[in-house]
Amino acid sequence: MSIGSANLNIMIKAARAAGRSLVKDFREVENLQVSMKGAGDFVSRADTRAEEIIRDSLMEARPNYGWLGEETGATDGKDPTRRWIVDPLDGTTNFLHGMPHWAVSIALEHKGEVVAGVVFDAAKDEMFFAEKGQGAWMNQTRLRVSGRRQMIESVFATGLPFAASKNLPATLGDLGQLLPTCAGVRRWGSAALDLAYVAAGRYEGYWERDLNAWDIAAGIIIVKEAGGLVEPISAGADLLESGSLIAANEPIFANFSKIIRAR
């Protein structure tokens, strides 16, 4: 099966290479739990190594493109219209604690719009990907957002603020309003996979505030190409710059977003 353009194939290849490296490192994490600092340092090296693998692969194939990576920051390319946006390990805390829920996230931005995205859950061998106008896929399966229409049947995902985050009051307010109306809220610790799961119909919706562009860029296009809606929490804001977003299937979106935007 043809899965898309040359660029998308380059992205998938890079994600798989980084995923192989991370899976190998992940098997070692449980041996390091006796020393928190040792495990933390090890995971930092695994993260950096994965980004190097992705960068080497993408920049060899497309040396003129710009770059925005979690570990290495921003680099302008000779082609100012195209940029890779990369998170080599989304779900670092899960990885550190030996929980198999983390992902490699790679997006391609063209003239300020994300036109292709890959989210690779290497621990489960689930490759989510999408390209503008070509639909969204997980491995060989076409993705569609959930068809549920009732809030009370719906499961949502979010991130819970930690370490004295300024977003704690708003998130607690969201939960207080949302939980009585729905079938549950999950917090699994990877924004990239939360968005991929909305695209796959596993969640009806997802929201979170103040994320980085590399956390959400790939997931945004995967949701859109699966038939979902993605909007900034503050109407009119730039999705990638604000990092605060709401994603859901269309029947649920109006009621869901009304609750989240009430803060």
C-alpha positions as MATLAB code, in Angstrom:
seq = 'MSIGSANLNIMIKAARAAGRSLVKDFREVENLQVSMKGAGDFVSRADTRAEEIIRDSLMEARPNYGWLGEETGATDGKDPTRRWIVDPLDGTTNFLHGMPHWAVSIALEHKGEVVAGVVFDAAKDEMFFAEKGQGAWMNQTRLRVSGRRQMIESVFATGLPFAASKNLPATLGDLGQLLPTCAGVRRWGSAALDLAYVAAGRYEGYWERDLNAWDIAAGIIIVKEAGGLVEPISAGADLLESGSLIAANEPIFANFSKIIRAR';
ca = [
       0.000    0.000    0.000;
       1.283    3.466   -0.874;
       1.202    5.509    2.309;
       1.882    8.992    1.028;
       4.448   11.383   -0.287;
       8.209   11.083   -0.195;
       8.262   13.466    2.785;
       5.838   11.330    4.762;
       7.874    8.214    4.060;
      11.012   10.033    5.229;
       9.221   10.980    8.459;
       8.009    7.425    9.098;
      11.477    6.028    8.491;
      13.015    8.519   10.935;
      10.356    7.796   13.570;
      10.970    4.045   13.301;
      14.726    4.477   13.659;
      14.316    6.655   16.762;
      11.691    4.253   18.107;
      14.073    1.291   17.820;
      16.690    3.182   19.808;
      14.171    4.205   22.468;
      12.713    0.699   22.852;
      16.214   -0.636   23.452;
      16.808    2.054   26.090;
      13.352    1.502   27.607;
      14.268   -2.104   28.409;
      17.138   -0.779   30.503;
      15.095    1.737   32.483;
      13.738   -0.760   35.031;
      17.295   -1.699   35.956;
      17.991    1.911   36.932;
      15.030    2.539   39.229;
      17.184    2.101   42.334;
      18.806    5.433   41.529;
      16.455    8.241   40.554;
      19.294   10.406   39.348;
      20.827    7.531   37.408;
      17.536    6.768   35.698;
      16.902   10.447   34.969;
      20.323   10.943   33.441;
      19.924    7.785   31.392;
      16.543    8.887   30.001;
      17.933   12.338   29.171;
      20.636   10.659   27.109;
      18.072    8.374   25.441;
      15.957   11.423   24.557;
      18.924   13.316   23.123;
      20.110   10.290   21.175;
      16.648    9.811   19.649;
      16.556   13.440   18.520;
      20.003   13.068   16.932;
      18.786   10.007   15.014;
      15.728   11.896   13.747;
      17.658   15.035   12.878;
      20.371   13.144   10.998;
      17.750   11.220    9.028;
      15.527   14.192    8.156;
      18.298   16.666    7.414;
      20.147   14.193    5.221;
      16.992   13.756    3.153;
      15.936   17.429    3.211;
      19.002   19.538    4.078;
      17.314   22.843    3.201;
      14.394   22.543    5.624;
      14.297   24.367    8.945;
      14.182   22.590   12.290;
      12.451   22.930   15.654;
      13.296   20.215   18.172;
      12.620   19.875   21.878;
      16.238   19.148   22.727;
      18.102   21.217   20.122;
      15.831   24.230   19.598;
      15.232   26.114   16.363;
      17.415   26.306   13.265;
      16.470   28.257   10.145;
      16.694   26.423    6.841;
      17.668   27.663    3.402;
      14.045   26.980    2.497;
      12.186   29.413    4.801;
       8.782   27.923    3.981;
       9.346   24.423    5.394;
      10.262   23.259    8.886;
      10.434   19.986   10.781;
       8.872   20.091   14.283;
      10.108   17.204   16.432;
       9.598   15.765   19.883;
      11.836   12.679   20.104;
      10.218   11.410   23.304;
       6.781   12.669   24.296;
       5.890   11.070   27.610;
       9.321   11.259   29.215;
       7.964   10.778   32.748;
       6.195    7.574   31.674;
       9.414    6.372   30.047;
      11.395    7.177   33.203;
       8.962    5.168   35.336;
       8.916    2.157   33.036;
       5.387    2.786   31.726;
       4.977    1.856   28.036;
       3.046    4.937   26.946;
       5.288    7.387   25.110;
       5.865    8.375   21.503;
       8.048    9.921   18.845;
       6.358   12.935   17.226;
       7.425   14.444   13.878;
       5.555   17.139   11.938;
       6.254   19.018    8.725;
       5.193   22.647    8.577;
       4.797   24.489    5.248;
       4.170   28.243    5.210;
       2.990   28.162    8.815;
       0.634   25.192    8.383;
       1.289   21.621    9.498;
       0.907   19.499    6.344;
       2.094   16.089    7.585;
       2.462   14.391   10.939;
       3.703   11.132   12.436;
       3.198    9.911   16.013;
       4.919    6.574   16.676;
       4.078    4.553   19.776;
       7.127    2.296   19.534;
       6.302    0.241   22.646;
       3.016   -0.891   21.049;
       4.190   -0.644   17.411;
       1.377    1.768   16.518;
       2.335    4.262   13.811;
      -0.197    7.083   13.509;
       0.279    9.338   10.491;
      -1.516   11.819    8.280;
      -0.921   14.146    5.370;
      -3.053   17.101    4.351;
      -5.926   15.912    2.162;
      -4.925   12.241    2.381;
      -6.661   11.064    5.547;
      -5.210    9.651    8.747;
      -3.925    6.138    9.378;
      -2.685    3.834   12.118;
      -0.405    1.246   10.525;
      -2.603   -0.100    7.696;
      -5.931    1.066    9.136;
      -7.747    4.243    8.134;
      -8.609    6.360   11.172;
     -11.911    8.058   11.918;
     -12.851    9.977   15.025;
     -15.506    8.511   17.308;
     -19.117    8.633   16.206;
     -20.491    9.154   19.729;
     -22.863   12.094   20.007;
     -23.691   12.240   23.735;
     -21.417   13.800   26.352;
     -22.474   11.212   28.939;
     -21.095    8.424   26.697;
     -17.825   10.258   26.003;
     -14.337    9.781   27.409;
     -11.938   12.727   27.394;
      -8.211   13.156   27.955;
      -6.128   15.961   29.370;
      -2.889   16.682   31.175;
      -2.903   17.390   34.902;
      -0.634   20.263   35.944;
       2.295   19.316   38.168;
       5.102   21.025   40.057;
       3.086   24.142   40.987;
       1.890   24.856   37.445;
      -0.128   28.050   37.062;
      -2.762   26.057   35.162;
      -3.862   24.008   38.165;
      -6.872   26.187   39.118;
      -8.194   26.272   35.553;
      -7.769   22.535   35.096;
      -9.492   21.753   38.394;
     -12.317   24.025   37.287;
     -12.522   22.174   33.959;
     -12.702   18.826   35.726;
     -15.350   20.035   38.150;
     -17.595   21.019   35.254;
     -16.738   18.195   32.847;
     -16.713   15.086   35.059;
     -20.438   15.189   35.925;
     -21.323   15.322   32.219;
     -19.203   12.511   30.771;
     -18.103    8.868   31.025;
     -14.624    9.698   32.312;
     -11.388   11.638   31.940;
      -7.995   10.044   31.383;
      -4.523   11.455   32.048;
      -1.984    9.219   30.318;
       0.941   11.586   30.093;
       1.566   12.061   26.359;
      -0.100   14.897   24.451;
       0.952   13.412   21.112;
      -0.752   10.105   21.906;
      -3.801   11.841   23.389;
      -4.369   13.532   20.026;
      -3.676   10.312   18.123;
      -6.231    8.536   20.313;
      -8.863   11.171   19.491;
      -8.140   10.520   15.802;
      -8.520    6.776   16.385;
     -11.864    7.191   18.172;
     -10.454    5.955   21.483;
     -11.256    9.288   23.121;
     -14.070   11.627   22.096;
     -12.018   14.692   22.987;
      -8.866   16.162   24.480;
      -7.833   19.518   25.908;
      -4.737   20.984   27.516;
      -3.072   24.344   28.095;
       0.402   25.762   27.456;
       1.962   22.901   25.541;
       4.916   23.283   23.199;
       4.604   23.177   19.413;
       6.542   19.898   19.252;
       4.051   18.233   21.636;
       1.026   18.844   19.428;
       2.016   19.683   15.838;
       1.838   16.134   14.455;
      -1.250   15.216   16.468;
      -3.210   18.219   15.211;
      -3.122   17.159   11.569;
      -3.800   13.523   12.462;
      -7.006   14.563   14.253;
      -8.088   16.863   11.435;
      -7.472   14.251    8.761;
      -9.474   11.731   10.811;
     -12.463   14.079   10.662;
     -12.045   15.793   14.024;
     -12.018   19.445   14.990;
      -9.063   21.172   16.649;
      -9.231   24.762   17.886;
      -7.292   26.977   20.289;
      -8.943   27.368   23.696;
      -8.824   31.147   23.232;
     -10.654   31.910   19.984;
      -8.389   33.468   17.397;
      -5.127   32.373   19.022;
      -2.440   30.573   17.047;
      -2.625   26.865   17.897;
       1.103   26.142   17.880;
       2.109   29.406   19.550;
      -0.492   29.291   22.313;
      -0.174   25.552   22.895;
      -3.676   25.546   24.400;
      -6.142   23.465   22.430;
      -9.416   21.580   22.278;
      -9.840   18.554   20.002;
     -12.970   16.438   19.574;
     -15.306   14.799   17.145;
     -17.785   17.193   15.555;
     -20.992   16.137   17.394;
     -19.334   16.553   20.812;
     -17.222   19.632   20.089;
     -19.738   22.413   20.826;
     -20.758   21.157   24.269;
     -17.237   20.111   25.203;
     -15.613   23.392   24.156;
     -18.281   25.433   25.960;
     -17.242   23.794   29.245;
     -13.506   24.254   28.666;
     -13.851   27.866   27.486;
     -15.887   28.816   30.544;
     -12.713   29.366   32.620;
];
